[in-house]
Each structure stands twice: as structure tokens, then as C-alpha cells.
Amino acid sequence: MNYWTMANLSKEIGQNEKAKYYQEMAQNLTDSIDQVLYSKEDGVWYDLDLVEKKLRNKFYPSNIYPLLLENKPNDVCDRIVNYLYKSGALEFKGGIPSSMERNSSEQWDFPNGWAPQQHLFVVSLLNCKNNEKAKDIANKIVNGFLTTTFNGFFNPKKGKPAQMWEKYDVRFEDGQTGFGGEYPPQSGFGWSNGVVLEFIRMFYTKLGGN
């Protein structure tokens, strides 16, 4: 993403040689990601286990983040949609989980969902510009996350404070905070606020276009 950004900025200020350089770097990196991390079997991008020298075929939102780098053909998007439905990660009311790992008790695993992950996941899907099923999934994630953040702030469960949370339990849409990790649930919360505002802009204003 940074290479593409630098390429576009260089082009804007008339530095065409630099723009070409950054475009080449961006394309080389994109091609390398496809060559090393793309699973032809499942149609998504996995982490690479450097010890075992094989792909780790577990669900994470980042499995589709390479869609951010360039528009992919519709058949690639079809495979991604099929993978997501099979993964079980779309079954939750409050957004997309950080993983499907249910036994770690770590905050970066199920059932926690983090605002930055929701945002990157949705924007990735929207790069499947001609795929209505991908757009439907993006809408589902957005509405689930907006619903749970709204309820947590304006309609919290009895006995719970009205807050915007650092992370949410995606099994619910009632604003329940996520849990686990080395510190208690944090409220505030900058990236949750930012993603809510961006989702509203993207999906519920004329400027958004979605």
C-alpha cells in the first residue's frame, strides 16, 4: 500500500520517474505476496510457517487483505466468497472475529473482533467491485459492527457501562466488550470511534457511494 501511495503522490507532483519506480516496487511486492502466500487450493492468502515451510491454513481476516493491493479478477473474488462462507467466520452478529481459534484465551483470537480488522476486511471486499456477494458480506459486517457499537454506547446491557470499547465479542450485537489478554477491557476508544465514523461515511452518506 505504501508503494502505491508513493507512486500516486509522485505522479501528482510531476515526478514521473519516481512514480514509475514506486509502481514497479508495488507490483513486485504484490506479485511476491501472490507467489509465496496465495493458496491455490483455498483461493486466499495464508501466513507462511517459516519453520515448517508451509502455509498455515487457518482463518484470519488478513487472509483477504491482499485485495487491498489491486483489483482481482471476478473468479478470484468468487473463490474468496466461497472460502469465507465455508470458514464459519461469517456466522456472527457483531462483525468478523480475529480468528476461529477458540481455546487460546488470548485477546487476538475468537470471539474478539477489533475495529481495524473490520475496516480492512470490508475495504478488501469492496475491491471485488463486480462481485455482489462480496458486497453483501461487506454490508453484513458493517451493519453488525455498527449495531453492536451503537448498543454498547446507547443501549448497554443492564449493569454494564455505556462505552465504546477497544474490542467487541462478535457473537453478540448488544455491545459486549471482548476479553482475554494481559489487561482488562479498555474503553474510549479511538479506533472504534474512527471505524464507526468511516463506516457511516462509506455506507450511509452520499459521499460514500456504497
C-alpha positions in Angstrom: 0.0 0.0 0.0 2.8 2.4 0.8 4.5 1.9 -2.5 1.2 2.6 -4.4 0.7 5.7 -2.2 4.1 7.0 -3.0 3.6 6.2 -6.7 0.4 8.2 -6.7 1.9 11.1 -4.8 4.9 11.2 -7.1 2.7 11.3 -10.1 0.6 14.2 -8.6 3.7 16.4 -8.2 5.0 15.5 -11.7 7.9 13.2 -10.6 7.2 10.6 -13.2 10.4 8.7 -12.8 9.8 8.3 -9.1 6.2 7.3 -9.8 7.4 4.6 -12.2 9.9 3.3 -9.7 7.3 3.0 -6.9 4.8 1.4 -9.3 7.4 -1.3 -10.1 8.2 -1.8 -6.4 4.5 -2.1 -5.6 3.9 -4.6 -8.4 6.9 -6.7 -7.5 5.7 -6.8 -3.8 2.2 -7.7 -4.9 3.5 -10.5 -7.2 5.7 -11.8 -4.4 2.8 -12.0 -2.0 0.8 -13.9 -4.5 3.7 -16.3 -5.3 4.5 -17.0 -1.6 1.3 -16.7 0.4 -1.6 -17.5 -2.1 -3.3 -20.8 -1.6 -4.4 -22.2 -5.0 -6.4 -24.8 -3.1 -8.5 -22.4 -1.0 -8.2 -19.2 -3.0 -7.0 -16.9 -0.2 -3.6 -15.8 1.2 -2.3 -17.5 4.4 0.6 -16.9 6.8 3.8 -18.8 5.9 5.2 -21.0 8.7 8.9 -20.4 8.2 9.9 -23.5 10.4 7.6 -26.0 8.6 7.9 -24.1 5.3 4.2 -24.4 4.5 1.1 -22.2 4.6 -0.9 -22.1 7.8 -4.4 -22.7 6.6 -6.3 -21.1 9.4 -8.8 -18.3 9.2 -7.7 -14.7 9.9 -9.3 -11.5 8.5 -5.9 -10.9 6.9 -6.5 -13.8 4.6 -8.1 -11.4 2.2 -6.1 -8.2 2.8 -4.1 -8.6 -0.4 -7.2 -7.5 -2.2 -6.2 -4.0 -1.0 -3.2 -4.0 -3.3 -5.0 -4.4 -6.6 -8.3 -5.3 -8.2 -8.5 -9.0 -8.7 -10.5 -10.8 -11.4 -14.0 -11.9 -10.6 -13.1 -15.6 -10.4 -10.6 -14.8 -7.6 -13.3 -12.9 -5.7 -15.8 -15.8 -6.2 -13.3 -18.2 -4.6 -12.8 -15.8 -1.7 -16.5 -15.6 -1.1 -16.8 -19.3 -1.2 -13.9 -19.7 1.3 -15.4 -17.1 3.7 -18.8 -19.0 3.8 -17.0 -22.3 4.4 -14.8 -20.8 7.1 -17.6 -20.1 9.5 -16.3 -16.6 10.2 -19.5 -15.0 8.7 -21.9 -16.6 11.3 -21.6 -13.9 13.9 -23.9 -10.9 14.7 -21.3 -8.4 15.7 -18.7 -8.5 13.0 -15.8 -10.6 11.9 -13.7 -12.5 14.5 -9.9 -12.1 14.8 -9.6 -15.9 14.3 -11.5 -19.1 14.7 -9.2 -20.3 17.4 -11.5 -20.9 20.4 -9.1 -22.3 23.0 -6.3 -19.7 23.4 -8.0 -17.2 25.7 -5.9 -14.5 24.0 -7.4 -11.2 23.0 -6.3 -11.6 19.4 -8.4 -14.8 19.0 -12.1 -15.7 18.9 -14.6 -14.3 19.9 -12.9 -10.9 19.8 -13.3 -8.5 16.9 -11.2 -5.4 16.5 -12.3 -2.2 14.7 -9.2 -2.0 12.4 -9.8 -5.6 11.3 -13.4 -4.9 10.5 -12.4 -1.9 8.4 -9.6 -3.6 6.4 -11.8 -6.6 5.9 -14.6 -4.5 4.5 -12.4 -2.4 2.3 -10.8 -5.5 0.9 -14.1 -7.0 0.0 -15.2 -3.7 -1.7 -12.2 -4.1 -4.1 -14.2 -7.0 -5.6 -16.0 -4.3 -7.5 -18.2 -6.5 -9.7 -19.0 -9.2 -7.1 -22.4 -8.7 -5.5 -21.8 -11.4 -2.9 -18.6 -9.8 -1.7 -20.5 -6.5 -1.3 -23.3 -8.3 0.6 -20.7 -9.7 3.0 -19.2 -6.2 3.5 -22.6 -4.8 4.2 -23.3 -7.5 6.8 -20.0 -6.9 8.6 -20.6 -3.1 8.6 -24.2 -3.4 9.9 -23.2 -5.9 12.6 -20.3 -3.8 13.8 -22.4 -0.6 13.8 -25.2 -2.3 15.6 -23.0 -3.6 18.4 -21.1 -0.4 18.9 -24.4 1.6 19.0 -25.9 -0.7 21.5 -22.8 -0.7 23.7 -22.9 3.1 23.8 -26.6 4.0 23.7 -28.3 0.8 24.9 -25.9 -1.2 27.1 -26.9 -4.3 28.9 -28.2 -3.9 32.4 -25.3 -3.3 34.8 -22.8 -2.5 32.0 -21.4 1.0 31.4 -22.2 2.9 28.3 -18.9 2.8 26.4 -17.2 2.5 23.1 -14.8 -0.5 23.6 -11.4 -1.4 22.3 -12.7 -4.7 21.1 -16.0 -6.5 20.9 -17.4 -10.0 21.4 -18.6 -10.7 17.8 -21.0 -13.4 18.9 -23.4 -10.7 20.1 -24.7 -7.4 18.8 -25.6 -5.9 22.2 -22.3 -4.1 22.6 -20.5 -6.6 24.8 -16.8 -6.0 25.1 -14.2 -8.5 24.1 -12.0 -10.1 26.7 -8.7 -12.0 27.3 -5.1 -10.9 27.1 -3.0 -9.2 29.7 -5.2 -6.2 30.7 -8.9 -5.5 31.5 -11.2 -4.3 28.7 -10.4 -0.8 27.6 -13.0 1.9 26.8 -12.7 5.1 24.8 -11.8 4.2 22.1 -10.0 5.9 19.3 -10.0 3.2 16.6 -13.5 2.0 17.3 -14.8 5.6 17.1 -12.9 6.2 13.8 -14.1 3.0 12.2 -17.7 3.7 13.1 -17.5 7.2 11.6 -15.8 5.8 8.5 -18.4 3.1 8.0 -21.2 5.6 8.4 -19.5 7.8 5.8 -18.9 4.9 3.4 -22.3 3.3 3.6 -24.8 5.9 4.8 -23.8 9.2 3.2 -23.8 10.3 -0.5 -20.1 10.7 -0.3 -19.5 7.0 0.5 -21.0 5.5 -2.7 -21.6 2.0 -1.2 
